[in-house]
Amino acid sequence: MSEGRRGPAKVKQFLGGTAVIAIVLLQAAFGSGVPAGWRLRRLARSKPVRQACEDAEAQLRARLTAIARTYELRPVFSRTIDTCRRGSRIDLFPNSSAGNGYAMTGHLRITAYFAPSAPLEQALPELIERLPPRLLYRDHFAPKPEPYSPGPHTALDGSDHVTVDWDIPGRHLMTAWPLSGRDRHRLRRHVSTDPAGLTLDQAREAHGPLIAWTLTATYYTQAKAR
């Protein structure tokens, strides 16, 4: 191809790439189906969303009460993270889980820390024996863990996933679930502890080695406008 013909071809490639970028930006600005940020932040603070969060928290805490009874555990400390996030305005792959079709989601996570009724080395084998029969490890079913196996361990409890972890004194001490950093999709996040202000280290100092269960729920979804 002559130099004279290469020039127009390069121009066409450039214009084609520019057109794709323009289409994506127009989709983000006008066709994403995701309302403006200020509208979503107002929605995240609205009464229906707050009520949905309260209902979900009540259900998760009822399950934690049942867990405490089943595994003979004494609740000592919990940490709750309530997060609302907006959906992506650009869905290059609309059928993927990243796009998910939602303009906003509300998600709740509660990690409850318990003291066993017996010394941990005695309580753990019984707890593991009572765990749901199907455990997940890196998305594959695996045998039940040994008492000295560091967690967290994910169990399929009915149709829901729960996470269980425990201290292994002298070898592995579980840490509080870390908070994610900056997230441009996050509209609101509220973190609380019960008792207020208590830390995991303080709870461990007062009650000894602990066992933790983490439950999650998506309590609100707002579909993208079509």
N, C-alpha and C positions, 0 to 999 in steps of 0.2 A: 504494500500500500504506500502510495506517495505521501510525502509530508503534507501536501496540500489537502489530502483526504483525511489524514489523521486528525487535523485540527477540528473540523466539524464533528467527527466522531467523539472526540473528547468533550466538546461542548455539549453534545447530546447526552453523554453520560453524566456530566455535571448537572445539567438541567433535570435529568431524570431523578438523580439523587436528591436534588433540591426539592423537587415536587413531592417525593416520598416524605421528606422531613416536614414539609408544609402541611401535608395531609395529617401526619401524626400530631402536629401541634394544633391544627384545627380541631381534631378529634378531642384532644385534651381540653381545649378551651370551650368548645361548644357541643361536642357530640359524645362526651364520655358517659353521660347519665349520672354523674356525681355532682351534687349541688356544691355551691361555694362553701369554703371552709367555715365562714361565720354562721351559715345556716346549719351546718352539721354540728358545730360546737353548741349552738343553741338547742339542737335536738338532743345532744348528749346530756344536757343539763335538764331536759324536760321531765315532767312528772311520769309519763309512761315508761321512759327508759329507767328512771330511778326506781320505779315500782318493780319493773322486770328484774332489775339487779337485786333488789331486796328479796323478791320471791326466790330467785336462784340461790342466793346466799342461805336462805332458810332451808332449802332443799339439800344443799351441800352439807350444812351443819347437822341436819337430821341424819344424813348418811355417816358423818363422822361420829355422831353419838352411837349409831349402830356398830360402827367399827370398834369403838372403845369397848362396847359391851361384848362383842364377839371375841376380841383378842385380849380381853381383861387388861385394859390400859387406862391410865389416869391422865386426862388432858391437863396440860400445864401452860401451853403457849400456842398462839396461832398468828399467822401473818396472812393478810388478805390483800390481793392486788386486783383492782377493778380498772379495766382499760377499755376505752372506746377508740376505734381506729377507722379512718376513712379508707374506701377502696381505691385501687389504682385508677387514675384517669386515662391511662394508656394501656390497653389490652392488646398487645401484639399477638398473644395467643389466648383468645377469649375462652377457649374450652379448658384451659389449664387451671389448676387450683389457685394460682396466683391471681387470676382475674376474678374468679368465684362469683361474679355477678352482683356483688353487694356494694352499695355506696357507703355503708357504715356497719360495723359490727361492735357489739359489746361483749367483752370476755371477762370472766371472773376466775381467779385462781386462789384457792385457800390451801395453805400448808399448815397442818396441825401437828404439834409435837406432843408426844405422850411419854409418861414415865411408866415402865412395866410394873406389874404387881409383884414380881419376883426379881432377883438379880438378873441382869441382862443376859449373862451367859446361860441362865436357866430358861429365861423367857423366850429367847430367840428361836430355839428349835421348835417350841410349841407354836409360836407365831407362824413360822415358815410352813409348818405342817398344815396350818389352817388356811394358808393363802389360797386364792383361786387356783385351780389346777393348771391353767394356761398362762405362762409367763412369756413376756416378749423381751428379746435382747437384740437390738439393732434390726428390728422389724422381722425377726425370725423367732419362732417358738423355741423355748429352751427349758431345760430342767429347772426345778426350783433351786434357788441359790443356797450356798452353804452359809452358816451364821457369820463367817469371817469374810464373805464376799462383799467388797465395797459396792454400794449402790450408785445412783438410784435404780431400783428394779421396777419395771412396768408390768402390771398385771391386767389381764383382760377380765374384768369383773362384770359378767353378763354382757351387755352391749357397750359398756363404758370402760375407759382406760383409767386406772389409778396408779399412782406411783408411791412406792414404799422405800424407805431408807432407814438406816440405823447407825448409831455410833459403834465403832469397834475400838474400845479403849486400848491405847498403846499402838494402834496400827492405822486407824482411819476414823476421823471425826467428820461427820457430814457437816456441810456448810449451808447457810441460809441461801435460798434460791436467789441468784443475783438479779438485780434489776437491769433491764436492757438500757442501752445508752440513748442517744438522740435518735428520734424516729420521726421523719417528716410526715408520716401518715397518722401519727398519734394525735388524737383530738383532746383526750383527757386521760389522766391516770391518777388514781387515788390509792395510797398504800396505808394500811392501818395494822396495828398489832393489838392483841388481846392477851394479857393486860397491856394497856397503852404504855408505850415507851420501853417495854421489856425487850431485851435482845436474846438471841439464841445462847450466847455464852453465859449470860446471867441465869437463864433458865436451866442450863446444864449445871452451873455451879450450885444452884438451889436443889436440884432434883436428881443429879447424877446423869449417866448415859441415857439418851433419849431415842425414841422411835418416831419417825415422821411419816405422815400420809399426805399426799397432795391430790386434791380433786379439782377439776376444772369444769366450766360450763360456758357455752356461748348463749347468752341470755337475750340478745337482741340482734336482729338483722334488718337492715333497710335496703331493699332491692334497688338496683340502678334503674333510672328512668329509661324507658324504651323510646 
